[in-house]
């Protein structure tokens, strides 16, 4: 049964708001986590690294659970499971078990983030319609980046790690209360998962998404350090990078639905390559801000272009699993490229880490060219056409 505009708006924006609250809580503990482990709990620098890193490992493994859970039990069940895990993570940080509490919190947070994102993405695509998946994912990405960007500000304002941990639990619980009021149309029993559910080009899609995201640990780890000797504009440049991503995904997220995703993908790759090349050169402050903004603008398009292409090749009952697999490629590449970027930066200098990230974009372009060359099977397209976002 088709939703009325009022019902659609209530459900769609409630999912977006719940996603924002979930990631707001996750972001609130991040700035104080390392100092908390190092100074409050007496952990070593190596312990800090392990506590931070276990999140990615758990999130990667949890993608294998979050996808089937979203498809077989429903988007709402998986979403609530993710939010519940995030709430428990906030409480786990407060347990009097020393570093073990930090490990437990990060483990629960990794599982929660995997379920939260997978379920939210599948749900907003279902509500907005497969042919508006780019726009729906754009709004969702804005909620995620908005939460991650505002979370550290809230955590800093609260003044202590313990208060930030309590805020994470409270934020997730608020999102749970919001979602409990929202009915779900998706019925898992009606969407039997096929044995060979994987759509054509899944490996190419995952590799292209992975290579695009090689730049992320380079930016987060070495942008400030690299630009310290070029006008010390690293923080301004990073703010430009994050801000442009936030607003371009909010206002331009629907472009993959109106333009050829292949064209948009390569526009994004060209902008990213230009931004990374300029940053590797070490420009003055104004140039660094421009380059970082150009990089952020380009980064707004490859994921949506690949995701919308693959979603149209995937049956409705398998879309959660598809999103989870693409997310797993993201986690795997970000994790491994973090080590690679550190090695390259230490051995050859910061600029070469940016060159490495730019070279990875070339590999992403090769994978994407083969991906987009494959035709989308007409029978895999969605027949329904829900209300406009």
PABALUM-398292 format. One line per field, with one value per residue (C-alpha): residue number from 1; residue in three letters; z, y, x. Coordinates in Angstrom, 1 decimal, padded with zeros to 4 digits. Layout:
<rs>
k <- NUM, ...
r <- ALA, ...
Z <- Z, ...
Y <- Y, ...
X <- X, ...
</rs>
This chain:
<rs>
k <- 1, 2, 3, 4, 5, 6, 7, 8, 9, 10, 11, 12, 13, 14, 15, 16, 17, 18, 19, 20, 21, 22, 23, 24, 25, 26, 27, 28, 29, 30, 31, 32, 33, 34, 35, 36, 37, 38, 39, 40, 41, 42, 43, 44, 45, 46, 47, 48, 49, 50, 51, 52, 53, 54, 55, 56, 57, 58, 59, 60, 61, 62, 63, 64, 65, 66, 67, 68, 69, 70, 71, 72, 73, 74, 75, 76, 77, 78, 79, 80, 81, 82, 83, 84, 85, 86, 87, 88, 89, 90, 91, 92, 93, 94, 95, 96, 97, 98, 99, 100, 101, 102, 103, 104, 105, 106, 107, 108, 109, 110, 111, 112, 113, 114, 115, 116, 117, 118, 119, 120, 121, 122, 123, 124, 125, 126, 127, 128, 129, 130, 131, 132, 133, 134, 135, 136, 137, 138, 139, 140, 141, 142, 143, 144, 145, 146, 147, 148, 149, 150, 151, 152, 153, 154, 155, 156, 157, 158, 159, 160, 161, 162, 163, 164, 165, 166, 167, 168, 169, 170, 171, 172, 173, 174, 175, 176, 177, 178, 179, 180, 181, 182, 183, 184, 185, 186, 187, 188, 189, 190, 191, 192, 193, 194, 195, 196, 197, 198, 199, 200, 201, 202, 203, 204, 205, 206, 207, 208, 209, 210, 211, 212, 213, 214, 215, 216, 217, 218, 219, 220, 221, 222, 223, 224, 225, 226, 227, 228, 229, 230, 231, 232, 233, 234, 235, 236, 237, 238, 239, 240, 241, 242, 243, 244, 245, 246, 247, 248, 249, 250, 251, 252, 253, 254, 255, 256, 257, 258, 259, 260, 261, 262, 263, 264, 265, 266, 267, 268, 269, 270, 271, 272, 273, 274, 275, 276, 277, 278, 279, 280, 281, 282, 283, 284, 285, 286, 287, 288, 289, 290, 291, 292, 293, 294, 295, 296, 297, 298, 299, 300, 301, 302, 303, 304, 305, 306, 307, 308, 309, 310, 311, 312, 313, 314, 315, 316, 317, 318, 319, 320, 321, 322, 323, 324, 325, 326, 327, 328, 329, 330, 331, 332, 333, 334, 335, 336, 337, 338, 339, 340, 341, 342, 343, 344, 345, 346, 347, 348, 349, 350, 351, 352, 353, 354, 355, 356, 357, 358, 359, 360, 361, 362, 363, 364, 365, 366, 367, 368, 369, 370, 371, 372, 373, 374, 375, 376, 377, 378, 379, 380, 381, 382, 383, 384, 385, 386, 387, 388, 389
r <- UNK, UNK, UNK, UNK, UNK, UNK, UNK, UNK, UNK, UNK, UNK, UNK, UNK, UNK, UNK, UNK, UNK, UNK, UNK, UNK, UNK, UNK, UNK, UNK, UNK, UNK, UNK, UNK, UNK, UNK, UNK, UNK, UNK, UNK, UNK, UNK, UNK, UNK, UNK, UNK, UNK, UNK, UNK, UNK, UNK, UNK, UNK, UNK, UNK, UNK, UNK, UNK, UNK, UNK, UNK, UNK, UNK, UNK, UNK, UNK, UNK, UNK, UNK, UNK, UNK, UNK, UNK, UNK, UNK, UNK, UNK, UNK, UNK, UNK, UNK, UNK, UNK, UNK, UNK, UNK, UNK, UNK, UNK, UNK, UNK, UNK, UNK, UNK, UNK, UNK, UNK, UNK, UNK, UNK, UNK, UNK, UNK, UNK, UNK, UNK, UNK, UNK, UNK, UNK, UNK, UNK, UNK, UNK, UNK, UNK, UNK, UNK, UNK, UNK, UNK, UNK, UNK, UNK, UNK, UNK, UNK, UNK, UNK, UNK, UNK, UNK, UNK, UNK, UNK, UNK, UNK, UNK, UNK, UNK, UNK, UNK, UNK, UNK, UNK, UNK, UNK, UNK, UNK, UNK, UNK, UNK, UNK, UNK, UNK, UNK, UNK, UNK, UNK, UNK, UNK, UNK, UNK, UNK, UNK, UNK, UNK, UNK, UNK, UNK, UNK, UNK, UNK, UNK, UNK, UNK, UNK, UNK, UNK, UNK, UNK, UNK, UNK, UNK, UNK, UNK, UNK, UNK, UNK, UNK, UNK, UNK, UNK, UNK, UNK, UNK, UNK, UNK, UNK, UNK, UNK, UNK, UNK, UNK, UNK, UNK, UNK, UNK, UNK, UNK, UNK, UNK, UNK, UNK, UNK, UNK, UNK, UNK, UNK, UNK, UNK, UNK, UNK, UNK, UNK, UNK, UNK, UNK, UNK, UNK, UNK, UNK, UNK, UNK, UNK, UNK, UNK, UNK, UNK, UNK, UNK, UNK, UNK, UNK, UNK, UNK, UNK, UNK, UNK, UNK, UNK, UNK, UNK, UNK, UNK, UNK, UNK, UNK, UNK, UNK, UNK, UNK, UNK, UNK, UNK, UNK, UNK, UNK, UNK, UNK, UNK, UNK, UNK, UNK, UNK, UNK, UNK, UNK, UNK, UNK, UNK, UNK, UNK, UNK, UNK, UNK, UNK, UNK, UNK, UNK, UNK, UNK, UNK, UNK, UNK, UNK, UNK, UNK, UNK, UNK, UNK, UNK, UNK, UNK, UNK, UNK, UNK, UNK, UNK, UNK, UNK, UNK, UNK, UNK, UNK, UNK, UNK, UNK, UNK, UNK, UNK, UNK, UNK, UNK, UNK, UNK, UNK, UNK, UNK, UNK, UNK, UNK, UNK, UNK, UNK, UNK, UNK, UNK, UNK, UNK, UNK, UNK, UNK, UNK, UNK, UNK, UNK, UNK, UNK, UNK, UNK, UNK, UNK, UNK, UNK, UNK, UNK, UNK, UNK, UNK, UNK, UNK, UNK, UNK, UNK, UNK, UNK, UNK, UNK, UNK, UNK, UNK, UNK, UNK, UNK, UNK, UNK, UNK, UNK, UNK, UNK, UNK, UNK, UNK, UNK, UNK, UNK, UNK, UNK, UNK, UNK, UNK, UNK, UNK, UNK
Z <- 000.0, -001.0, 001.8, 002.0, 001.9, 005.6, 006.4, 004.1, 005.6, 009.1, 008.5, 006.2, 008.4, 011.5, 010.1, 009.1, 012.6, 014.4, 012.3, 013.2, 016.9, 016.7, 015.0, 017.2, 020.2, 018.5, 017.7, 021.2, 022.8, 020.0, 021.0, 024.6, 024.1, 023.6, 026.5, 028.7, 027.9, 028.2, 031.3, 033.2, 032.7, 032.5, 029.1, 026.9, 023.5, 022.0, 024.1, 022.7, 019.2, 019.9, 021.5, 018.6, 016.0, 017.4, 016.3, 012.6, 013.0, 014.7, 012.3, 009.4, 010.8, 011.8, 008.2, 007.7, 010.3, 009.7, 006.1, 006.6, 009.8, 007.9, 005.1, 007.1, 010.2, 008.9, 008.7, 012.0, 014.0, 012.7, 013.3, 016.9, 017.4, 016.3, 018.5, 021.5, 021.0, 020.8, 024.0, 025.8, 024.5, 026.3, 029.5, 029.1, 029.0, 032.6, 034.0, 036.6, 034.7, 033.5, 029.9, 029.5, 029.7, 026.8, 024.7, 025.5, 024.6, 021.3, 020.4, 021.1, 019.2, 016.2, 016.0, 016.6, 013.8, 011.3, 012.1, 012.3, 009.0, 007.0, 008.3, 007.9, 004.3, 003.3, 005.0, 003.4, 000.0, 000.4, 001.6, -001.1, -003.9, -005.8, -008.5, -005.9, -004.0, -004.7, -003.1, -000.1, 000.5, 000.2, 003.0, 005.1, 004.5, 005.6, 008.9, 009.4, 008.7, 010.7, 013.7, 013.4, 013.0, 015.8, 018.2, 019.1, 019.8, 022.2, 023.8, 024.3, 025.7, 028.2, 029.6, 030.5, 028.9, 031.5, 030.6, 026.9, 027.4, 029.2, 026.4, 023.8, 025.7, 026.1, 022.4, 021.2, 023.6, 022.3, 018.8, 019.9, 021.3, 018.0, 015.9, 018.1, 016.8, 013.2, 011.4, 008.8, 005.5, 004.6, 005.3, 005.4, 004.9, 001.5, 000.3, 000.3, -000.2, -003.2, -002.8, -005.4, -004.4, -005.3, -008.2, -011.2, -010.6, -006.8, -006.6, -009.0, -007.0, -003.7, -005.1, -006.6, -003.3, -001.4, -003.6, -003.5, 000.3, 000.5, 000.8, 004.0, 006.5, 004.7, 005.2, 008.8, 009.8, 007.9, 006.5, 009.6, 009.9, 006.2, 006.1, 009.3, 007.3, 004.6, 006.5, 009.2, 007.5, 008.2, 010.5, 008.2, 005.3, 007.1, 008.1, 004.4, 003.4, 005.9, 005.4, 001.6, 001.9, 004.4, 002.2, -001.2, -000.1, 001.4, -001.6, -004.5, -003.3, -005.9, -008.9, -009.4, -009.9, -012.6, -014.3, -015.7, -012.6, -014.7, -015.7, -012.1, -010.8, -013.0, -012.3, -008.7, -009.3, -011.4, -008.6, -006.0, -008.0, -008.5, -004.8, -003.6, -006.1, -004.9, -001.3, -002.1, -003.5, -000.2, -001.2, 000.9, 003.2, 000.7, -001.9, 000.8, 001.7, -001.9, -002.6, 000.5, -000.6, -004.1, -002.7, -000.5, -003.4, -005.5, -002.7, -002.5, -005.8, -006.3, -003.4, -004.4, -008.1, -007.4, -004.8, -007.0, -009.9, -007.7, -005.9, -009.3, -009.9, -006.5, -005.4, -002.6, -000.1, -000.7, -000.5, 003.1, 002.4, -000.6, 001.5, 004.2, 001.6, 000.2, 003.8, 004.4, 001.5, 002.9, 006.4, 004.9, 002.7, 005.3, 007.8, 005.5, 003.9, 007.4, 007.8, 004.2, 004.6, 007.8, 006.2, 003.1, 005.2, 007.5, 004.7, 002.0, 003.6, 004.0, 000.4, -000.9, 001.2, -000.8, -004.0, -002.9, -002.4, -005.8, -007.4, -005.7, -007.4, -010.7, -009.7, -008.6, -012.1, -013.7, -011.6, -012.1, -015.9, -016.0, -013.5, -015.4, -018.7, -017.6, -018.4, -015.6, -015.9, -016.5, -014.3, -011.3, -011.4, -008.8, -010.0, -007.2, -007.2, -003.7, -002.8, -003.5, -000.9
Y <- 000.0, 003.4, 005.8, 009.2, 012.1, 012.7, 009.1, 009.0, 012.2, 010.9, 007.6, 008.8, 011.7, 009.7, 007.2, 010.0, 011.6, 008.3, 007.8, 011.2, 010.6, 007.2, 008.7, 011.8, 009.5, 007.6, 010.8, 012.3, 009.8, 009.7, 012.8, 011.8, 008.0, 007.9, 010.3, 008.2, 005.0, 006.5, 008.6, 007.5, 003.8, 003.7, 002.0, 002.3, 003.9, 000.4, -000.2, 002.9, 001.7, -001.6, -000.1, 002.3, -000.4, -003.1, -001.1, -001.5, -005.2, -005.8, -003.6, -005.5, -008.9, -007.6, -006.7, -010.4, -010.4, -007.0, -007.7, -011.0, -009.7, -006.7, -008.8, -011.8, -010.1, -006.6, -003.2, -002.0, -005.0, -004.6, -000.8, -001.3, -003.9, -001.5, 001.3, -001.0, -002.1, 001.6, 002.3, -000.6, 000.5, 003.9, 002.1, -000.4, 002.4, 003.3, -000.2, -000.5, -003.0, -000.8, -001.3, -004.2, -001.8, 000.2, -003.0, -004.0, -000.6, -000.4, -004.0, -003.2, 000.1, -001.7, -004.1, -001.3, 000.9, -002.0, -002.8, 000.8, 001.9, -001.3, -001.1, 002.6, 002.6, -000.3, 001.4, 004.9, 003.3, 001.3, 004.4, 006.7, 004.2, 002.5, 005.1, 007.8, 005.8, 008.4, 011.1, 008.9, 007.9, 011.5, 012.5, 009.5, 010.4, 014.0, 012.6, 010.4, 013.1, 015.6, 013.3, 012.5, 016.2, 017.5, 014.6, 015.7, 019.2, 017.9, 015.6, 018.5, 020.6, 017.9, 018.1, 014.5, 011.1, 009.6, 012.3, 011.7, 008.0, 008.6, 010.9, 008.2, 005.9, 008.6, 009.5, 005.9, 005.4, 008.6, 007.2, 003.9, 005.7, 007.6, 004.4, 002.4, 004.8, 004.1, 001.1, -000.8, -001.9, -004.4, -008.0, -010.4, -013.4, -012.1, -011.7, -015.1, -014.8, -016.7, -018.9, -017.1, -013.6, -011.7, -009.3, -009.1, -006.9, -007.0, -007.6, -004.8, -002.5, -003.4, -002.9, 000.5, 001.7, 000.4, 002.1, 005.4, 005.3, 004.7, 008.5, 008.7, 007.5, 009.7, 012.8, 012.0, 010.9, 013.1, 016.2, 018.4, 017.0, 017.5, 021.1, 022.1, 023.2, 024.9, 027.6, 025.3, 025.2, 021.5, 022.1, 024.7, 022.3, 019.4, 021.5, 022.4, 018.8, 017.6, 020.6, 020.2, 016.5, 017.2, 019.9, 018.4, 015.1, 017.0, 019.2, 017.2, 013.6, 013.1, 013.6, 009.9, 009.5, 012.2, 011.8, 008.8, 007.3, 006.4, 010.1, 011.3, 008.7, 009.8, 013.5, 012.7, 010.8, 013.7, 016.2, 013.9, 013.3, 017.1, 017.7, 015.1, 016.2, 019.8, 018.7, 016.5, 019.6, 021.4, 024.6, 027.8, 028.0, 029.3, 026.7, 023.9, 024.9, 024.9, 021.5, 019.9, 021.3, 019.9, 016.5, 016.5, 017.6, 014.8, 012.2, 012.9, 011.1, 007.7, 005.9, 007.0, 006.2, 002.7, 002.0, 003.1, 001.0, -002.1, -001.6, -001.7, -005.1, -006.5, -007.9, -006.0, -008.8, -008.8, -005.1, -005.1, -007.8, -005.8, -002.6, -004.7, -006.2, -002.8, -001.6, -004.5, -003.5, 000.1, -001.2, -003.6, -000.9, 001.8, -000.5, -001.8, 001.5, 003.1, 000.8, 001.4, 005.2, 005.1, 003.1, 005.3, 008.5, 007.2, 005.9, 008.6, 011.5, 012.8, 014.0, 010.5, 009.2, 011.6, 010.4, 006.8, 007.8, 009.4, 006.3, 004.2, 006.4, 005.2, 001.6, 002.6, 004.1, 000.8, -001.3, 001.2, 001.2, -002.6, -002.3, 000.3, -001.5, -004.3, -003.8, -003.7, -006.6, -005.1, -007.7, -006.6, -003.0, -002.1, -001.9, 000.3, 004.0, 005.5, 009.1, 011.8, 012.6
X <- 000.0, 001.4, 002.3, 000.6, 003.1, 002.7, 003.4, 006.4, 007.9, 007.4, 009.1, 011.9, 013.0, 012.7, 015.1, 017.5, 017.1, 017.8, 020.9, 022.1, 021.6, 023.4, 026.5, 026.3, 026.8, 029.6, 031.4, 031.1, 033.5, 036.1, 038.3, 038.7, 039.0, 042.8, 043.6, 041.2, 042.9, 046.4, 046.0, 042.9, 043.3, 047.1, 047.4, 050.4, 050.6, 050.3, 047.2, 045.7, 046.3, 044.7, 041.7, 041.2, 041.8, 039.6, 036.6, 037.4, 038.1, 034.7, 032.9, 034.4, 033.4, 029.9, 029.1, 028.7, 026.0, 024.3, 023.4, 021.6, 020.0, 018.7, 017.3, 015.9, 014.7, 013.8, 015.4, 013.9, 015.1, 018.6, 018.5, 017.3, 020.0, 022.7, 021.4, 021.0, 024.7, 025.8, 023.9, 025.5, 028.9, 028.4, 027.6, 030.5, 033.0, 031.8, 032.4, 035.2, 037.3, 040.1, 041.3, 038.9, 036.0, 037.5, 037.9, 034.3, 032.9, 034.8, 033.6, 030.0, 030.4, 031.8, 029.0, 026.5, 027.8, 027.7, 024.1, 023.1, 024.4, 023.4, 019.8, 019.5, 020.7, 018.4, 015.5, 015.9, 016.4, 013.2, 011.3, 012.6, 012.5, 015.3, 015.3, 015.9, 018.5, 021.3, 019.2, 018.2, 021.9, 022.9, 020.6, 021.7, 025.4, 024.7, 023.2, 026.3, 028.8, 026.8, 026.7, 030.4, 031.3, 029.1, 029.8, 033.4, 032.1, 029.4, 032.0, 034.4, 031.6, 030.6, 034.2, 035.0, 035.1, 032.6, 030.0, 030.6, 030.1, 026.8, 025.8, 026.4, 024.1, 021.4, 021.7, 021.2, 018.3, 016.6, 017.0, 015.5, 012.4, 012.1, 012.2, 009.8, 007.1, 007.8, 006.2, 008.1, 006.6, 009.3, 008.2, 011.1, 008.9, 007.9, 011.5, 013.1, 016.9, 018.2, 021.3, 023.3, 022.1, 025.3, 024.7, 027.0, 030.0, 030.0, 033.7, 034.5, 032.1, 033.7, 037.2, 036.3, 034.8, 037.8, 040.4, 038.5, 038.7, 042.4, 042.7, 040.7, 043.4, 045.9, 043.7, 042.8, 046.3, 048.7, 047.0, 047.7, 051.3, 052.0, 050.7, 052.4, 055.4, 053.3, 051.5, 050.1, 046.7, 045.9, 042.9, 041.3, 041.9, 040.3, 037.3, 036.9, 037.1, 034.5, 032.2, 032.1, 031.3, 028.5, 026.8, 027.4, 025.9, 023.0, 022.2, 023.7, 023.0, 020.3, 022.7, 023.3, 019.5, 019.4, 022.9, 024.7, 026.4, 029.4, 029.9, 029.4, 031.9, 034.7, 033.9, 034.4, 037.6, 039.0, 038.2, 039.7, 042.9, 043.3, 042.8, 045.2, 047.8, 047.6, 047.9, 050.9, 052.6, 052.2, 050.3, 050.0, 047.0, 044.4, 045.5, 045.3, 041.8, 040.8, 042.5, 040.9, 037.5, 038.0, 038.9, 035.8, 033.6, 034.8, 034.5, 030.8, 030.1, 031.9, 030.2, 026.7, 027.4, 028.5, 025.8, 022.9, 024.3, 024.5, 021.2, 019.4, 021.0, 019.9, 016.6, 014.9, 015.3, 019.1, 019.9, 020.9, 023.5, 024.8, 025.2, 027.0, 029.4, 030.3, 030.8, 033.1, 035.3, 035.4, 036.5, 039.1, 040.7, 040.6, 042.3, 045.0, 045.7, 046.2, 049.2, 050.4, 050.1, 052.1, 054.9, 055.0, 055.0, 057.7, 059.9, 059.4, 057.7, 054.2, 053.8, 054.3, 051.3, 049.1, 050.6, 049.9, 046.2, 046.0, 047.5, 044.8, 042.2, 043.6, 043.0, 039.4, 038.8, 040.0, 037.6, 034.7, 035.2, 034.6, 031.8, 029.8, 030.4, 028.1, 024.5, 021.9, 019.4, 016.0, 014.3, 016.4, 015.0, 012.4, 008.9, 007.5, 007.7, 007.2, 006.6, 009.1, 011.8
</rs>
